Structure formats: C-alpha cells, structure tokens
Amino acid sequence: MTRILFFVFIAFLAWLLVRLLGGRRRGPGATQSPPVDVPPRPTEAMAQCAWCGVHLPTSNAITVGDGRTYCSTAHRDAAAGS
C-alpha cells in the first residue's frame, strides 16, 4: 500500500511540475490582447438575407433595387420567382 501511495505522490509532483513549468513558457501576457502596434481589423456592417435569414457582411450581400439583400443569386432568383 505504501508503494502505491508513493507512486501516486510522485505522479502528482510530476503533474504539478509540468503544470508550473508549462505556464512559464507561455509568458505572462499569453492571454492578453495583441500588441499595440498591430492595428485592429476594421468592422463591417452586416446584412440579413431576405430569403433564408442568414447574416452576412454587406460586401458579400447581393442588394436589389428595392433595398432587399440576399446571400446568393439563387436566393435572389427564388424570391423573384415567388
């Protein structure tokens, strides 16, 4: 029984050592925001497809003359046909 407890204790110490050393390798700022010299990506307005309701960036949307937007030409054509 004492051998089992000894090996459990050694395994715990090994796990603790790996956990402590692993955290130091990542550095203190590993989970923080990116450095200041990296510009943030610009945000883009979103549009909702009038046919299926999916949200997509306005640059990828297909807009028809009356202001409705669609995610694809197939949905634009399906809405025009109905």
mmCIF file of the N, C-alpha and C atoms, coordinates in Angstrom:
data_MODEL
# 
_entry.id   MODEL 
# 
loop_
_atom_site.group_PDB 
_atom_site.id 
_atom_site.type_symbol 
_atom_site.label_atom_id 
_atom_site.label_alt_id 
_atom_site.label_comp_id 
_atom_site.label_asym_id 
_atom_site.label_entity_id 
_atom_site.label_seq_id 
_atom_site.pdbx_PDB_ins_code 
_atom_site.Cartn_x 
_atom_site.Cartn_y 
_atom_site.Cartn_z 
_atom_site.occupancy 
_atom_site.B_iso_or_equiv 
_atom_site.pdbx_formal_charge 
_atom_site.auth_seq_id 
_atom_site.auth_comp_id 
_atom_site.auth_asym_id 
_atom_site.auth_atom_id 
_atom_site.pdbx_PDB_model_num 
ATOM 1   N N  . MET A 1 1  ? 0.813   -1.196 0.000   1.00 0.00 ? 1  MET A N  1 
ATOM 2   C CA . MET A 1 1  ? 0.000   0.000  0.000   1.00 0.00 ? 1  MET A CA 1 
ATOM 3   C C  . MET A 1 1  ? 0.856   1.260  0.000   1.00 0.00 ? 1  MET A C  1 
ATOM 4   N N  . THR A 1 2  ? 1.972   1.219  0.711   1.00 0.00 ? 2  THR A N  1 
ATOM 5   C CA . THR A 1 2  ? 2.818   2.401  0.743   1.00 0.00 ? 2  THR A CA 1 
ATOM 6   C C  . THR A 1 2  ? 3.472   2.646  -0.605  1.00 0.00 ? 2  THR A C  1 
ATOM 7   N N  . ARG A 1 3  ? 3.739   1.604  -1.364  1.00 0.00 ? 3  ARG A N  1 
ATOM 8   C CA . ARG A 1 3  ? 4.302   1.791  -2.713  1.00 0.00 ? 3  ARG A CA 1 
ATOM 9   C C  . ARG A 1 3  ? 3.313   2.509  -3.611  1.00 0.00 ? 3  ARG A C  1 
ATOM 10  N N  . ILE A 1 4  ? 2.057   2.132  -3.529  1.00 0.00 ? 4  ILE A N  1 
ATOM 11  C CA . ILE A 1 4  ? 1.030   2.784  -4.358  1.00 0.00 ? 4  ILE A CA 1 
ATOM 12  C C  . ILE A 1 4  ? 0.933   4.257  -4.001  1.00 0.00 ? 4  ILE A C  1 
ATOM 13  N N  . LEU A 1 5  ? 0.884   4.576  -2.734  1.00 0.00 ? 5  LEU A N  1 
ATOM 14  C CA . LEU A 1 5  ? 0.823   5.977  -2.316  1.00 0.00 ? 5  LEU A CA 1 
ATOM 15  C C  . LEU A 1 5  ? 2.077   6.737  -2.733  1.00 0.00 ? 5  LEU A C  1 
ATOM 16  N N  . PHE A 1 6  ? 3.211   6.091  -2.671  1.00 0.00 ? 6  PHE A N  1 
ATOM 17  C CA . PHE A 1 6  ? 4.455   6.728  -3.108  1.00 0.00 ? 6  PHE A CA 1 
ATOM 18  C C  . PHE A 1 6  ? 4.395   7.080  -4.589  1.00 0.00 ? 6  PHE A C  1 
ATOM 19  N N  . PHE A 1 7  ? 3.926   6.137  -5.437  1.00 0.00 ? 7  PHE A N  1 
ATOM 20  C CA . PHE A 1 7  ? 3.853   6.408  -6.872  1.00 0.00 ? 7  PHE A CA 1 
ATOM 21  C C  . PHE A 1 7  ? 2.774   7.438  -7.213  1.00 0.00 ? 7  PHE A C  1 
ATOM 22  N N  . VAL A 1 8  ? 1.693   7.441  -6.467  1.00 0.00 ? 8  VAL A N  1 
ATOM 23  C CA . VAL A 1 8  ? 0.662   8.468  -6.655  1.00 0.00 ? 8  VAL A CA 1 
ATOM 24  C C  . VAL A 1 8  ? 1.238   9.833  -6.300  1.00 0.00 ? 8  VAL A C  1 
ATOM 25  N N  . PHE A 1 9  ? 1.994   9.917  -5.231  1.00 0.00 ? 9  PHE A N  1 
ATOM 26  C CA . PHE A 1 9  ? 2.624   11.164 -4.836  1.00 0.00 ? 9  PHE A CA 1 
ATOM 27  C C  . PHE A 1 9  ? 3.631   11.630 -5.878  1.00 0.00 ? 9  PHE A C  1 
ATOM 28  N N  . ILE A 1 10 ? 4.447   10.717 -6.408  1.00 0.00 ? 10 ILE A N  1 
ATOM 29  C CA . ILE A 1 10 ? 5.423   11.064 -7.461  1.00 0.00 ? 10 ILE A CA 1 
ATOM 30  C C  . ILE A 1 10 ? 4.694   11.546 -8.717  1.00 0.00 ? 10 ILE A C  1 
ATOM 31  N N  . ALA A 1 11 ? 3.605   10.872 -9.088  1.00 0.00 ? 11 ALA A N  1 
ATOM 32  C CA . ALA A 1 11 ? 2.836   11.291 -10.263 1.00 0.00 ? 11 ALA A CA 1 
ATOM 33  C C  . ALA A 1 11 ? 2.237   12.677 -10.047 1.00 0.00 ? 11 ALA A C  1 
ATOM 34  N N  . PHE A 1 12 ? 1.747   12.952 -8.840  1.00 0.00 ? 12 PHE A N  1 
ATOM 35  C CA . PHE A 1 12 ? 1.206   14.271 -8.537  1.00 0.00 ? 12 PHE A CA 1 
ATOM 36  C C  . PHE A 1 12 ? 2.282   15.348 -8.632  1.00 0.00 ? 12 PHE A C  1 
ATOM 37  N N  . LEU A 1 13 ? 3.446   15.071 -8.095  1.00 0.00 ? 13 LEU A N  1 
ATOM 38  C CA . LEU A 1 13 ? 4.552   16.031 -8.181  1.00 0.00 ? 13 LEU A CA 1 
ATOM 39  C C  . LEU A 1 13 ? 4.966   16.271 -9.629  1.00 0.00 ? 13 LEU A C  1 
ATOM 40  N N  . ALA A 1 14 ? 5.001   15.221 -10.437 1.00 0.00 ? 14 ALA A N  1 
ATOM 41  C CA . ALA A 1 14 ? 5.351   15.379 -11.855 1.00 0.00 ? 14 ALA A CA 1 
ATOM 42  C C  . ALA A 1 14 ? 4.309   16.235 -12.568 1.00 0.00 ? 14 ALA A C  1 
ATOM 43  N N  . TRP A 1 15 ? 3.039   15.978 -12.291 1.00 0.00 ? 15 TRP A N  1 
ATOM 44  C CA . TRP A 1 15 ? 1.969   16.760 -12.908 1.00 0.00 ? 15 TRP A CA 1 
ATOM 45  C C  . TRP A 1 15 ? 2.068   18.225 -12.485 1.00 0.00 ? 15 TRP A C  1 
ATOM 46  N N  . LEU A 1 16 ? 2.329   18.451 -11.212 1.00 0.00 ? 16 LEU A N  1 
ATOM 47  C CA . LEU A 1 16 ? 2.457   19.813 -10.705 1.00 0.00 ? 16 LEU A CA 1 
ATOM 48  C C  . LEU A 1 16 ? 3.641   20.532 -11.336 1.00 0.00 ? 16 LEU A C  1 
ATOM 49  N N  . LEU A 1 17 ? 4.748   19.844 -11.487 1.00 0.00 ? 17 LEU A N  1 
ATOM 50  C CA . LEU A 1 17 ? 5.932   20.428 -12.100 1.00 0.00 ? 17 LEU A CA 1 
ATOM 51  C C  . LEU A 1 17 ? 5.688   20.785 -13.560 1.00 0.00 ? 17 LEU A C  1 
ATOM 52  N N  . VAL A 1 18 ? 5.053   19.890 -14.294 1.00 0.00 ? 18 VAL A N  1 
ATOM 53  C CA . VAL A 1 18 ? 4.739   20.165 -15.707 1.00 0.00 ? 18 VAL A CA 1 
ATOM 54  C C  . VAL A 1 18 ? 3.786   21.341 -15.816 1.00 0.00 ? 18 VAL A C  1 
ATOM 55  N N  . ARG A 1 19 ? 2.820   21.392 -14.937 1.00 0.00 ? 19 ARG A N  1 
ATOM 56  C CA . ARG A 1 19 ? 1.849   22.492 -14.971 1.00 0.00 ? 19 ARG A CA 1 
ATOM 57  C C  . ARG A 1 19 ? 2.509   23.832 -14.666 1.00 0.00 ? 19 ARG A C  1 
ATOM 58  N N  . LEU A 1 20 ? 3.374   23.859 -13.695 1.00 0.00 ? 20 LEU A N  1 
ATOM 59  C CA . LEU A 1 20 ? 4.045   25.106 -13.336 1.00 0.00 ? 20 LEU A CA 1 
ATOM 60  C C  . LEU A 1 20 ? 5.022   25.547 -14.418 1.00 0.00 ? 20 LEU A C  1 
ATOM 61  N N  . LEU A 1 21 ? 5.813   24.632 -14.947 1.00 0.00 ? 21 LEU A N  1 
ATOM 62  C CA . LEU A 1 21 ? 6.778   24.996 -15.979 1.00 0.00 ? 21 LEU A CA 1 
ATOM 63  C C  . LEU A 1 21 ? 6.098   25.302 -17.308 1.00 0.00 ? 21 LEU A C  1 
ATOM 64  N N  . GLY A 1 22 ? 5.013   24.652 -17.592 1.00 0.00 ? 22 GLY A N  1 
ATOM 65  C CA . GLY A 1 22 ? 4.277   24.924 -18.832 1.00 0.00 ? 22 GLY A CA 1 
ATOM 66  C C  . GLY A 1 22 ? 3.704   26.320 -18.860 1.00 0.00 ? 22 GLY A C  1 
ATOM 67  N N  . GLY A 1 23 ? 3.247   26.807 -17.725 1.00 0.00 ? 23 GLY A N  1 
ATOM 68  C CA . GLY A 1 23 ? 2.700   28.157 -17.651 1.00 0.00 ? 23 GLY A CA 1 
ATOM 69  C C  . GLY A 1 23 ? 3.763   29.214 -17.826 1.00 0.00 ? 23 GLY A C  1 
ATOM 70  N N  . ARG A 1 24 ? 4.978   28.939 -17.410 1.00 0.00 ? 24 ARG A N  1 
ATOM 71  C CA . ARG A 1 24 ? 6.055   29.923 -17.547 1.00 0.00 ? 24 ARG A CA 1 
ATOM 72  C C  . ARG A 1 24 ? 6.527   30.041 -18.978 1.00 0.00 ? 24 ARG A C  1 
ATOM 73  N N  . ARG A 1 25 ? 6.442   28.974 -19.735 1.00 0.00 ? 25 ARG A N  1 
ATOM 74  C CA . ARG A 1 25 ? 6.907   29.033 -21.125 1.00 0.00 ? 25 ARG A CA 1 
ATOM 75  C C  . ARG A 1 25 ? 6.009   29.914 -21.981 1.00 0.00 ? 25 ARG A C  1 
ATOM 76  N N  . ARG A 1 26 ? 4.741   29.947 -21.665 1.00 0.00 ? 26 ARG A N  1 
ATOM 77  C CA . ARG A 1 26 ? 3.812   30.748 -22.460 1.00 0.00 ? 26 ARG A CA 1 
ATOM 78  C C  . ARG A 1 26 ? 4.001   32.234 -22.232 1.00 0.00 ? 26 ARG A C  1 
ATOM 79  N N  . GLY A 1 27 ? 4.505   32.611 -21.111 1.00 0.00 ? 27 GLY A N  1 
ATOM 80  C CA . GLY A 1 27 ? 4.732   34.016 -20.815 1.00 0.00 ? 27 GLY A CA 1 
ATOM 81  C C  . GLY A 1 27 ? 3.558   34.617 -20.079 1.00 0.00 ? 27 GLY A C  1 
ATOM 82  N N  . PRO A 1 28 ? 3.788   35.738 -19.442 1.00 0.00 ? 28 PRO A N  1 
ATOM 83  C CA . PRO A 1 28 ? 2.737   36.329 -18.628 1.00 0.00 ? 28 PRO A CA 1 
ATOM 84  C C  . PRO A 1 28 ? 1.611   36.950 -19.447 1.00 0.00 ? 28 PRO A C  1 
ATOM 85  N N  . GLY A 1 29 ? 1.863   37.379 -20.668 1.00 0.00 ? 29 GLY A N  1 
ATOM 86  C CA . GLY A 1 29 ? 0.837   38.032 -21.461 1.00 0.00 ? 29 GLY A CA 1 
ATOM 87  C C  . GLY A 1 29 ? 0.244   37.158 -22.540 1.00 0.00 ? 29 GLY A C  1 
ATOM 88  N N  . ALA A 1 30 ? 0.242   35.865 -22.353 1.00 0.00 ? 30 ALA A N  1 
ATOM 89  C CA . ALA A 1 30 ? -0.219  34.955 -23.403 1.00 0.00 ? 30 ALA A CA 1 
ATOM 90  C C  . ALA A 1 30 ? -1.700  35.105 -23.695 1.00 0.00 ? 30 ALA A C  1 
ATOM 91  N N  . THR A 1 31 ? -2.500  35.455 -22.699 1.00 0.00 ? 31 THR A N  1 
ATOM 92  C CA . THR A 1 31 ? -3.936  35.553 -22.918 1.00 0.00 ? 31 THR A CA 1 
ATOM 93  C C  . THR A 1 31 ? -4.400  36.999 -23.053 1.00 0.00 ? 31 THR A C  1 
ATOM 94  N N  . GLN A 1 32 ? -3.504  37.944 -23.101 1.00 0.00 ? 32 GLN A N  1 
ATOM 95  C CA . GLN A 1 32 ? -3.885  39.338 -23.213 1.00 0.00 ? 32 GLN A CA 1 
ATOM 96  C C  . GLN A 1 32 ? -4.096  39.713 -24.672 1.00 0.00 ? 32 GLN A C  1 
ATOM 97  N N  . SER A 1 33 ? -4.578  40.924 -24.899 1.00 0.00 ? 33 SER A N  1 
ATOM 98  C CA . SER A 1 33 ? -4.842  41.411 -26.248 1.00 0.00 ? 33 SER A CA 1 
ATOM 99  C C  . SER A 1 33 ? -3.535  41.556 -27.030 1.00 0.00 ? 33 SER A C  1 
ATOM 100 N N  . PRO A 1 34 ? -3.618  41.643 -28.368 1.00 0.00 ? 34 PRO A N  1 
ATOM 101 C CA . PRO A 1 34 ? -2.407  41.753 -29.175 1.00 0.00 ? 34 PRO A CA 1 
ATOM 102 C C  . PRO A 1 34 ? -1.636  43.036 -28.884 1.00 0.00 ? 34 PRO A C  1 
ATOM 103 N N  . PRO A 1 35 ? -0.374  43.093 -29.274 1.00 0.00 ? 35 PRO A N  1 
ATOM 104 C CA . PRO A 1 35 ? 0.423   44.298 -29.028 1.00 0.00 ? 35 PRO A CA 1 
ATOM 105 C C  . PRO A 1 35 ? -0.203  45.531 -29.684 1.00 0.00 ? 35 PRO A C  1 
ATOM 106 N N  . VAL A 1 36 ? 0.194   46.684 -29.192 1.00 0.00 ? 36 VAL A N  1 
ATOM 107 C CA . VAL A 1 36 ? -0.382  47.946 -29.650 1.00 0.00 ? 36 VAL A CA 1 
ATOM 108 C C  . VAL A 1 36 ? -0.048  48.218 -31.112 1.00 0.00 ? 36 VAL A C  1 
ATOM 109 N N  . ASP A 1 37 ? 1.096   47.753 -31.607 1.00 0.00 ? 37 ASP A N  1 
ATOM 110 C CA . ASP A 1 37 ? 1.498   48.073 -32.972 1.00 0.00 ? 37 ASP A CA 1 
ATOM 111 C C  . ASP A 1 37 ? 0.731   47.286 -34.031 1.00 0.00 ? 37 ASP A C  1 
ATOM 112 N N  . VAL A 1 38 ? -0.119  46.338 -33.638 1.00 0.00 ? 38 VAL A N  1 
ATOM 113 C CA . VAL A 1 38 ? -0.933  45.588 -34.587 1.00 0.00 ? 38 VAL A CA 1 
ATOM 114 C C  . VAL A 1 38 ? -2.278  46.296 -34.702 1.00 0.00 ? 38 VAL A C  1 
ATOM 115 N N  . PRO A 1 39 ? -2.610  46.833 -35.874 1.00 0.00 ? 39 PRO A N  1 
ATOM 116 C CA . PRO A 1 39 ? -3.881  47.549 -35.997 1.00 0.00 ? 39 PRO A CA 1 
ATOM 117 C C  . PRO A 1 39 ? -5.057  46.574 -35.948 1.00 0.00 ? 39 PRO A C  1 
ATOM 118 N N  . PRO A 1 40 ? -6.145  46.958 -35.319 1.00 0.00 ? 40 PRO A N  1 
ATOM 119 C CA . PRO A 1 40 ? -7.314  46.081 -35.276 1.00 0.00 ? 40 PRO A CA 1 
ATOM 120 C C  . PRO A 1 40 ? -7.972  45.991 -36.653 1.00 0.00 ? 40 PRO A C  1 
ATOM 121 N N  . ARG A 1 41 ? -8.592  44.851 -36.901 1.00 0.00 ? 41 ARG A N  1 
ATOM 122 C CA . ARG A 1 41 ? -9.293  44.697 -38.175 1.00 0.00 ? 41 ARG A CA 1 
ATOM 123 C C  . ARG A 1 41 ? -10.530 45.584 -38.183 1.00 0.00 ? 41 ARG A C  1 
ATOM 124 N N  . PRO A 1 42 ? -10.817 46.220 -39.302 1.00 0.00 ? 42 PRO A N  1 
ATOM 125 C CA . PRO A 1 42 ? -11.999 47.078 -39.358 1.00 0.00 ? 42 PRO A CA 1 
ATOM 126 C C  . PRO A 1 42 ? -13.277 46.244 -39.293 1.00 0.00 ? 42 PRO A C  1 
ATOM 127 N N  . THR A 1 43 ? -14.275 46.781 -38.641 1.00 0.00 ? 43 THR A N  1 
ATOM 128 C CA . THR A 1 43 ? -15.552 46.091 -38.576 1.00 0.00 ? 43 THR A CA 1 
ATOM 129 C C  . THR A 1 43 ? -16.362 46.403 -39.821 1.00 0.00 ? 43 THR A C  1 
ATOM 130 N N  . GLU A 1 44 ? -17.300 45.548 -40.122 1.00 0.00 ? 44 GLU A N  1 
ATOM 131 C CA . GLU A 1 44 ? -18.108 45.728 -41.320 1.00 0.00 ? 44 GLU A CA 1 
ATOM 132 C C  . GLU A 1 44 ? -19.568 45.516 -40.950 1.00 0.00 ? 44 GLU A C  1 
ATOM 133 N N  . ALA A 1 45 ? -20.422 46.284 -41.576 1.00 0.00 ? 45 ALA A N  1 
ATOM 134 C CA . ALA A 1 45 ? -21.853 46.153 -41.317 1.00 0.00 ? 45 ALA A CA 1 
ATOM 135 C C  . ALA A 1 45 ? -22.354 44.811 -41.837 1.00 0.00 ? 45 ALA A C  1 
ATOM 136 N N  . MET A 1 46 ? -23.369 44.289 -41.163 1.00 0.00 ? 46 MET A N  1 
ATOM 137 C CA . MET A 1 46 ? -23.938 43.004 -41.537 1.00 0.00 ? 46 MET A CA 1 
ATOM 138 C C  . MET A 1 46 ? -25.310 43.220 -42.158 1.00 0.00 ? 46 MET A C  1 
ATOM 139 N N  . ALA A 1 47 ? -25.678 42.302 -43.043 1.00 0.00 ? 47 ALA A N  1 
ATOM 140 C CA . ALA A 1 47 ? -26.990 42.327 -43.685 1.00 0.00 ? 47 ALA A CA 1 
ATOM 141 C C  . ALA A 1 47 ? -27.637 40.966 -43.483 1.00 0.00 ? 47 ALA A C  1 
ATOM 142 N N  . GLN A 1 48 ? -28.961 40.931 -43.546 1.00 0.00 ? 48 GLN A N  1 
ATOM 143 C CA . GLN A 1 48 ? -29.687 39.680 -43.395 1.00 0.00 ? 48 GLN A CA 1 
ATOM 144 C C  . GLN A 1 48 ? -30.352 39.327 -44.714 1.00 0.00 ? 48 GLN A C  1 
ATOM 145 N N  . CYS A 1 49 ? -30.195 38.070 -45.126 1.00 0.00 ? 49 CYS A N  1 
ATOM 146 C CA . CYS A 1 49 ? -30.797 37.604 -46.370 1.00 0.00 ? 49 CYS A CA 1 
ATOM 147 C C  . CYS A 1 49 ? -32.315 37.635 -46.224 1.00 0.00 ? 49 CYS A C  1 
ATOM 148 N N  . ALA A 1 50 ? -32.988 38.230 -47.200 1.00 0.00 ? 50 ALA A N  1 
ATOM 149 C CA . ALA A 1 50 ? -34.440 38.330 -47.164 1.00 0.00 ? 50 ALA A CA 1 
ATOM 150 C C  . ALA A 1 50 ? -35.100 36.976 -47.415 1.00 0.00 ? 50 ALA A C  1 
ATOM 151 N N  . TRP A 1 51 ? -34.379 36.016 -47.947 1.00 0.00 ? 51 TRP A N  1 
ATOM 152 C CA . TRP A 1 51 ? -34.964 34.708 -48.251 1.00 0.00 ? 51 TRP A CA 1 
ATOM 153 C C  . TRP A 1 51 ? -34.774 33.713 -47.101 1.00 0.00 ? 51 TRP A C  1 
ATOM 154 N N  . CYS A 1 52 ? -33.532 33.515 -46.618 1.00 0.00 ? 52 CYS A N  1 
ATOM 155 C CA . CYS A 1 52 ? -33.270 32.478 -45.611 1.00 0.00 ? 52 CYS A CA 1 
ATOM 156 C C  . CYS A 1 52 ? -32.953 33.048 -44.232 1.00 0.00 ? 52 CYS A C  1 
ATOM 157 N N  . GLY A 1 53 ? -32.663 34.328 -44.119 1.00 0.00 ? 53 GLY A N  1 
ATOM 158 C CA . GLY A 1 53 ? -32.425 34.938 -42.823 1.00 0.00 ? 53 GLY A CA 1 
ATOM 159 C C  . GLY A 1 53 ? -30.995 34.885 -42.325 1.00 0.00 ? 53 GLY A C  1 
ATOM 160 N N  . VAL A 1 54 ? -30.070 34.335 -43.121 1.00 0.00 ? 54 VAL A N  1 
ATOM 161 C CA . VAL A 1 54 ? -28.682 34.256 -42.681 1.00 0.00 ? 54 VAL A CA 1 
ATOM 162 C C  . VAL A 1 54 ? -28.064 35.651 -42.680 1.00 0.00 ? 54 VAL A C  1 
ATOM 163 N N  . HIS A 1 55 ? -27.181 35.900 -41.712 1.00 0.00 ? 55 HIS A N  1 
ATOM 164 C CA . HIS A 1 55 ? -26.481 37.184 -41.634 1.00 0.00 ? 55 HIS A CA 1 
ATOM 165 C C  . HIS A 1 55 ? -25.136 37.055 -42.332 1.00 0.00 ? 55 HIS A C  1 
ATOM 166 N N  . LEU A 1 56 ? -24.777 38.061 -43.112 1.00 0.00 ? 56 LEU A N  1 
ATOM 167 C CA . LEU A 1 56 ? -23.514 38.069 -43.829 1.00 0.00 ? 56 LEU A CA 1 
ATOM 168 C C  . LEU A 1 56 ? -23.018 39.504 -43.969 1.00 0.00 ? 56 LEU A C  1 
ATOM 169 N N  . PRO A 1 57 ? -21.701 39.684 -44.231 1.00 0.00 ? 57 PRO A N  1 
ATOM 170 C CA . PRO A 1 57 ? -21.175 41.036 -44.423 1.00 0.00 ? 57 PRO A CA 1 
ATOM 171 C C  . PRO A 1 57 ? -21.820 41.699 -45.644 1.00 0.00 ? 57 PRO A C  1 
ATOM 172 N N  . THR A 1 58 ? -22.015 42.998 -45.551 1.00 0.00 ? 58 THR A N  1 
ATOM 173 C CA . THR A 1 58 ? -22.663 43.702 -46.660 1.00 0.00 ? 58 THR A CA 1 
ATOM 174 C C  . THR A 1 58 ? -21.843 43.638 -47.942 1.00 0.00 ? 58 THR A C  1 
ATOM 175 N N  . SER A 1 59 ? -20.525 43.456 -47.826 1.00 0.00 ? 59 SER A N  1 
ATOM 176 C CA . SER A 1 59 ? -19.708 43.355 -49.037 1.00 0.00 ? 59 SER A CA 1 
ATOM 177 C C  . SER A 1 59 ? -19.974 42.052 -49.788 1.00 0.00 ? 59 SER A C  1 
ATOM 178 N N  . ASN A 1 60 ? -20.483 41.029 -49.114 1.00 0.00 ? 60 ASN A N  1 
ATOM 179 C CA . ASN A 1 60 ? -20.796 39.758 -49.766 1.00 0.00 ? 60 ASN A CA 1 
ATOM 180 C C  . ASN A 1 60 ? -22.266 39.650 -50.148 1.00 0.00 ? 60 ASN A C  1 
ATOM 181 N N  . ALA A 1 61 ? -23.082 40.590 -49.699 1.00 0.00 ? 61 ALA A N  1 
ATOM 182 C CA . ALA A 1 61 ? -24.519 40.525 -49.952 1.00 0.00 ? 61 ALA A CA 1 
ATOM 183 C C  . ALA A 1 61 ? -24.849 41.025 -51.347 1.00 0.00 ? 61 ALA A C  1 
ATOM 184 N N  . ILE A 1 62 ? -25.930 40.508 -51.878 1.00 0.00 ? 62 ILE A N  1 
ATOM 185 C CA . ILE A 1 62 ? -26.453 40.951 -53.177 1.00 0.00 ? 62 ILE A CA 1 
ATOM 186 C C  . ILE A 1 62 ? -27.669 41.807 -52.879 1.00 0.00 ? 62 ILE A C  1 
ATOM 187 N N  . THR A 1 63 ? -27.611 43.071 -53.262 1.00 0.00 ? 63 THR A N  1 
ATOM 188 C CA . THR A 1 63 ? -28.692 44.008 -52.985 1.00 0.00 ? 63 THR A CA 1 
ATOM 189 C C  . THR A 1 63 ? -29.461 44.279 -54.268 1.00 0.00 ? 63 THR A C  1 
ATOM 190 N N  . VAL A 1 64 ? -30.776 44.213 -54.174 1.00 0.00 ? 64 VAL A N  1 
ATOM 191 C CA . VAL A 1 64 ? -31.633 44.516 -55.334 1.00 0.00 ? 64 VAL A CA 1 
ATOM 192 C C  . VAL A 1 64 ? -32.135 45.938 -55.215 1.00 0.00 ? 64 VAL A C  1 
ATOM 193 N N  . GLY A 1 65 ? -32.809 46.410 -56.237 1.00 0.00 ? 65 GLY A N  1 
ATOM 194 C CA . GLY A 1 65 ? -33.220 47.810 -56.323 1.00 0.00 ? 65 GLY A CA 1 
ATOM 195 C C  . GLY A 1 65 ? -34.102 48.295 -55.198 1.00 0.00 ? 65 GLY A C  1 
ATOM 196 N N  . ASP A 1 66 ? -34.947 47.445 -54.641 1.00 0.00 ? 66 ASP A N  1 
ATOM 197 C CA . ASP A 1 66 ? -35.845 47.900 -53.585 1.00 0.00 ? 66 ASP A CA 1 
ATOM 198 C C  . ASP A 1 66 ? -35.207 47.866 -52.200 1.00 0.00 ? 66 ASP A C  1 
ATOM 199 N N  . GLY A 1 67 ? -33.911 47.549 -52.109 1.00 0.00 ? 67 GLY A N  1 
ATOM 200 C CA . GLY A 1 67 ? -33.190 47.586 -50.848 1.00 0.00 ? 67 GLY A CA 1 
ATOM 201 C C  . GLY A 1 67 ? -33.068 46.254 -50.139 1.00 0.00 ? 67 GLY A C  1 
ATOM 202 N N  . ARG A 1 68 ? -33.717 45.201 -50.636 1.00 0.00 ? 68 ARG A N  1 
ATOM 203 C CA . ARG A 1 68 ? -33.584 43.890 -50.007 1.00 0.00 ? 68 ARG A CA 1 
ATOM 204 C C  . ARG A 1 68 ? -32.228 43.287 -50.342 1.00 0.00 ? 68 ARG A C  1 
ATOM 205 N N  . THR A 1 69 ? -31.684 42.523 -49.413 1.00 0.00 ? 69 THR A N  1 
ATOM 206 C CA . THR A 1 69 ? -30.390 41.884 -49.617 1.00 0.00 ? 69 THR A CA 1 
ATOM 207 C C  . THR A 1 69 ? -30.551 40.368 -49.564 1.00 0.00 ? 69 THR A C  1 
ATOM 208 N N  . TYR A 1 70 ? -29.689 39.693 -50.332 1.00 0.00 ? 70 TYR A N  1 
ATOM 209 C CA . TYR A 1 70 ? -29.708 38.232 -50.409 1.00 0.00 ? 70 TYR A CA 1 
ATOM 210 C C  . TYR A 1 70 ? -28.285 37.710 -50.263 1.00 0.00 ? 70 TYR A C  1 
ATOM 211 N N  . CYS A 1 71 ? -28.176 36.453 -49.798 1.00 0.00 ? 71 CYS A N  1 
ATOM 212 C CA . CYS A 1 71 ? -26.855 35.862 -49.595 1.00 0.00 ? 71 CYS A CA 1 
ATOM 213 C C  . CYS A 1 71 ? -26.311 35.237 -50.870 1.00 0.00 ? 71 CYS A C  1 
ATOM 214 N N  . SER A 1 72 ? -27.161 34.954 -51.848 1.00 0.00 ? 72 SER A N  1 
ATOM 215 C CA . SER A 1 72 ? -26.694 34.347 -53.092 1.00 0.00 ? 72 SER A CA 1 
ATOM 216 C C  . SER A 1 72 ? -27.651 34.709 -54.220 1.00 0.00 ? 72 SER A C  1 
ATOM 217 N N  . THR A 1 73 ? -27.174 34.481 -55.439 1.00 0.00 ? 73 THR A N  1 
ATOM 218 C CA . THR A 1 73 ? -28.049 34.747 -56.592 1.00 0.00 ? 73 THR A CA 1 
ATOM 219 C C  . THR A 1 73 ? -29.198 33.754 -56.635 1.00 0.00 ? 73 THR A C  1 
ATOM 220 N N  . ALA A 1 74 ? -28.999 32.551 -56.127 1.00 0.00 ? 74 ALA A N  1 
ATOM 221 C CA . ALA A 1 74 ? -30.073 31.559 -56.114 1.00 0.00 ? 74 ALA A CA 1 
ATOM 222 C C  . ALA A 1 74 ? -31.230 32.033 -55.235 1.00 0.00 ? 74 ALA A C  1 
ATOM 223 N N  . HIS A 1 75 ? -30.917 32.635 -54.094 1.00 0.00 ? 75 HIS A N  1 
ATOM 224 C CA . HIS A 1 75 ? -31.974 33.130 -53.226 1.00 0.00 ? 75 HIS A CA 1 
ATOM 225 C C  . HIS A 1 75 ? -32.625 34.380 -53.803 1.00 0.00 ? 75 HIS A C  1 
ATOM 226 N N  . ARG A 1 76 ? -31.840 35.211 -54.481 1.00 0.00 ? 76 ARG A N  1 
ATOM 227 C CA . ARG A 1 76 ? -32.409 36.374 -55.145 1.00 0.00 ? 76 ARG A CA 1 
ATOM 228 C C  . ARG A 1 76 ? -33.383 35.931 -56.221 1.00 0.00 ? 76 ARG A C  1 
ATOM 229 N N  . ASP A 1 77 ? -32.976 34.941 -57.025 1.00 0.00 ? 77 ASP A N  1 
ATOM 230 C CA . ASP A 1 77 ? -33.840 34.444 -58.095 1.00 0.00 ? 77 ASP A CA 1 
ATOM 231 C C  . ASP A 1 77 ? -35.070 33.729 -57.548 1.00 0.00 ? 77 ASP A C  1 
ATOM 232 N N  . ALA A 1 78 ? -34.897 33.003 -56.430 1.00 0.00 ? 78 ALA A N  1 
ATOM 233 C CA . ALA A 1 78 ? -36.039 32.304 -55.829 1.00 0.00 ? 78 ALA A CA 1 
ATOM 234 C C  . ALA A 1 78 ? -37.056 33.298 -55.295 1.00 0.00 ? 78 ALA A C  1 
ATOM 235 N N  . ALA A 1 79 ? -36.599 34.392 -54.735 1.00 0.00 ? 79 ALA A N  1 
ATOM 236 C CA . ALA A 1 79 ? -37.514 35.414 -54.218 1.00 0.00 ? 79 ALA A CA 1 
ATOM 237 C C  . ALA A 1 79 ? -38.211 36.134 -55.372 1.00 0.00 ? 79 ALA A C  1 
ATOM 238 N N  . ALA A 1 80 ? -37.509 36.313 -56.464 1.00 0.00 ? 80 ALA A N  1 
ATOM 239 C CA . ALA A 1 80 ? -38.124 36.981 -57.623 1.00 0.00 ? 80 ALA A CA 1 
ATOM 240 C C  . ALA A 1 80 ? -39.155 36.078 -58.291 1.00 0.00 ? 80 ALA A C  1 
ATOM 241 N N  . GLY A 1 81 ? -38.950 34.782 -58.226 1.00 0.00 ? 81 GLY A N  1 
ATOM 242 C CA . GLY A 1 81 ? -39.864 33.837 -58.863 1.00 0.00 ? 81 GLY A CA 1 
ATOM 243 C C  . GLY A 1 81 ? -41.112 33.563 -58.049 1.00 0.00 ? 81 GLY A C  1 
ATOM 244 N N  . SER A 1 82 ? -41.114 33.884 -56.769 1.00 0.00 ? 82 SER A N  1 
ATOM 245 C CA . SER A 1 82 ? -42.288 33.560 -55.955 1.00 0.00 ? 82 SER A CA 1 
ATOM 246 C C  . SER A 1 82 ? -43.253 34.707 -55.849 1.00 0.00 ? 82 SER A C  1 
# 
